[in-house]
Amino acid sequence: MIGLVFVISDGYAQVARSFPIDSRFGKLKSHSYPEFKIDKVTLIMGAGGQIRDRHNLLVMPPMLTKKDHKGYIRYQMDNMGLLHRVWFLTPDETKLAQDEEKLLKKQNPQKKFSIPFFQ
């Protein structure tokens, strides 16, 4: 029975997350809720914003730590230009997102847009 639990949990950990088409890739430099500095821009998180860690679990804003919650993220904006969702990326997801960014720069160096991630 215990072996079955390990097999199931190990398989679940390998499932790739999918992100919305309009999500963007960036590096979270610092945060002090509700302000998040992503790359060189400071964004404000809107009401009802979600933050998910590398295991796709919800993180409440007071639980954000400067040590554990920095690095590469995918994020989504709402219609008002406020930060709506943030996903902290695993090393594999970061590599895929960096490859996506390189591909986008080659295809269209003038515009910044996103293609479906993991599709």
C-alpha positions, 0 to 999 in steps of 0.5 A: 500500500505504501509503495502504491502511494509513492508511485502515485505521488511520483507520477503526479509530480511529473504532470506538466502545468499549462498556463493561459495563452496571455500569460507572460514570462518574467523574473520576480525581483522583489515583492512587498504585497501588493507591489511586485517588481517583475523585470524592471516594472513594478506591478500592483496585484488586484483584488482576488489575485492568485499566487501559486508556488512551484507545486501549484499550491496557493500561497497567501500574500502574508506567506510570501518570503523574500528567500523562497519566493523569488525567481522566474515566474509566469504572470497574467494581467487583468483588464485594468492592468493589475496583476491577476495571477502569478505562478512560480516556475520549476527549473524545467518550466523556466527552461521551456519559457526561456526557449519560448522567449528566444523563439519569439525574439527570432520570429518577431523581434519588434513585438512581445507576445506569448504563444501557448505554453506546453502545447 
